[in-house]
Amino acid sequence: MLRITDSRRPQPSPDIRRRGHSSERGQALVETAIVIPLLLLVSVLIFEFGRAYQVAQVLTNAAREGARVAILPNATAADVQSRVTTYLQAGAIGGYASTNIAVNQNATVVVGAGTASASIVTVTYPFSFMVLNPVVNLVVNGSTLGAPINLTASAEMRNEAQ
């Protein structure tokens, strides 16, 4: 019988064997074992720092909301703290009760050549990373690297009543 082969595609010889590749058999497995944890760590870091940035933005907005209330005539520090706490709850900040809210309604601000009375609202929140803090504590037992960090936001506005 006559066998017709396609001349465009060379046929491999049956006795060609792969030589020199037996030592590379586990290389892909080792590379994967090294790269996957690093890739997961980078992904977790992106999510954690994104969450920290979101919390910082909520704190900044809460301080602004508190300053808006503080500049109103007859506003009290309790009114300001209530508004800031309500904003933190709406912003889905966990543990908002541990937030420190400082209100100064007797500050001064420079306006042109003179000064005017102002209010300053400062919000401080102890932020804990969800994944990184426990991992750091597992790696280095008793480390302060896993401790919460304080995020602080402050807003200053000129009082309406002069």
C-alpha positions in Angstrom: 0.0 0.0 0.0 1.1 3.5 -0.8 1.0 5.9 2.1 0.5 9.5 1.3 1.8 12.1 3.7 1.4 15.8 3.8 4.7 17.4 2.9 3.8 20.6 4.9 3.8 18.8 8.2 6.9 16.8 9.1 6.2 13.5 10.8 8.2 12.9 14.0 10.4 9.9 14.1 9.2 7.3 16.6 12.7 6.9 18.2 13.2 10.6 19.1 13.1 10.8 22.9 13.2 13.8 25.1 16.6 13.9 26.7 17.8 16.2 29.4 14.3 17.1 30.7 14.0 14.6 33.5 15.5 17.1 36.0 12.9 19.8 35.1 9.9 17.6 35.8 9.0 19.3 39.1 10.0 22.8 38.1 6.5 24.0 37.2 5.2 22.7 40.5 7.9 24.5 42.5 7.3 27.8 40.5 3.6 27.6 41.2 4.1 26.9 44.9 6.3 30.0 45.1 4.2 32.4 42.9 0.6 31.5 44.1 1.2 32.7 47.8 2.8 35.9 46.5 0.0 36.6 44.2 -2.6 36.0 47.0 -0.6 38.3 49.3 -0.6 41.1 46.7 -4.3 40.6 46.2 -5.1 40.7 49.9 -2.9 43.9 50.3 -4.8 45.6 47.5 -8.2 44.8 49.2 -6.9 45.7 52.7 -5.4 49.1 51.7 -8.5 49.8 49.6 -10.6 49.2 52.6 -8.4 51.5 54.7 -8.7 54.2 52.1 -12.5 53.9 52.1 -12.6 54.1 55.9 -10.4 57.2 55.8 -12.8 58.8 53.3 -15.8 58.1 55.5 -13.9 59.6 58.5 -13.1 62.7 56.5 -16.8 63.1 55.4 -18.0 62.5 59.0 -15.7 65.3 60.2 -17.1 67.6 57.6 -20.6 66.7 58.6 -19.8 67.4 62.2 -18.2 70.7 61.3 -21.3 71.7 59.4 -23.4 71.1 62.5 -20.9 72.8 64.8 -21.0 76.1 62.9 -24.7 76.5 63.4 -26.0 78.9 66.0 -26.8 77.2 69.4 -25.2 73.9 68.3 -23.7 71.8 71.1 -20.9 69.3 71.2 -23.5 66.6 71.7 -25.2 67.6 68.5 -21.9 67.3 66.6 -21.0 64.0 68.1 -24.5 62.6 67.3 -24.2 63.7 63.7 -20.7 62.2 63.3 -21.8 58.9 64.9 -24.8 58.8 62.6 -22.6 59.3 59.6 -20.2 56.6 60.7 -23.1 54.2 61.1 -24.4 55.0 57.6 -20.9 54.5 56.3 -20.8 50.9 57.6 -17.8 51.6 59.9 -17.5 48.7 62.3 -16.8 49.5 65.9 -17.8 53.2 65.4 -18.4 53.3 69.2 -14.6 53.3 69.8 -14.3 56.5 67.7 -13.0 59.6 69.5 -14.8 62.8 68.4 -13.2 66.1 69.5 -15.2 69.3 69.0 -13.7 72.8 69.4 -16.2 75.6 68.7 -14.0 78.4 70.0 -11.2 78.3 67.4 -10.2 81.2 65.3 -9.5 81.3 61.6 -7.7 84.0 59.5 -10.0 85.7 57.0 -8.2 88.3 54.9 -6.6 90.8 57.2 -8.8 89.8 60.2 -9.9 86.7 62.1 -13.2 85.0 62.6 -14.5 82.4 65.0 -14.5 78.8 63.7 -15.2 75.3 64.7 -12.9 72.3 64.4 -14.1 68.7 64.5 -11.5 65.9 64.7 -12.5 62.3 64.3 -10.0 59.5 65.3 -10.8 55.9 64.6 -8.6 52.8 65.5 -8.5 50.9 62.2 -7.6 47.2 62.2 -6.7 45.2 59.0 -8.9 42.2 58.8 -6.4 39.7 57.3 -3.0 41.3 57.8 -3.1 41.8 61.6 -3.8 38.1 62.3 -1.1 37.0 59.8 1.5 39.3 61.3 0.6 38.0 64.8 1.1 34.5 63.6 4.4 35.2 62.0 5.8 37.3 64.8 4.0 36.6 68.1 3.4 39.7 70.2 4.4 42.1 67.5 3.1 45.6 67.5 2.9 45.5 63.7 -0.5 43.9 64.1 -1.9 46.6 66.4 -4.6 48.9 65.1 -3.5 52.1 63.5 -5.3 55.4 64.3 -6.9 57.1 61.3 -7.6 60.8 62.0 -9.6 63.3 60.0 -10.2 66.9 60.8 -12.5 69.6 59.4 -12.5 73.3 60.2 -15.3 75.8 59.2 -16.1 79.4 60.0 -19.0 79.8 62.5 -22.1 81.4 61.0 -23.0 83.4 64.1 -20.5 86.2 64.7 
